[in-house]
Amino acid sequence: MTASNTIEELRKRFNPNAAKNLSATYLISIEGEDGGTWLTKIDDGNIEFIAQGDACLATEPDCRIAVSAEDLEMILSGRLSAMTAALSGMLVIEGELGLAMQLVPMFFDGQASVF
């Protein structure tokens, strides 16, 4: 799965009710073949993914997340928990850890995947 396909999968999974009363920016870097960087803006139940470029570089995110495309695919499929990936260094989180943890109900409702 390409990074663009992965971002589209996240867009489909997004639960706006879980993002009510949250305003945060995330810089998501998916590493590897067909990887990329997206500035992800969440604002009171709305989400916007901005592909790599000047907008990504011009905004200082509240939280940075870096993961390989393969590891992210395993997290999305439920074969690997994000907590396990973070503890083993496969998923790197910089900035506000609490914001990373808030992604769980937004994208993984009903899954045991924890950031």
Buried (B, 14 or more C-beta within 10 A) or exposed (E): BBBBEBBEBBEEEBBEEBBEEEEBBBBBBBBBEEBBBBBBBBEEBEBEBBEBEEEBEEEEBBBBBBBBBBBBBBBBEEEBBBBBBBEEEBBEBEBBEEBBBBBBBBBBEEBEBBB
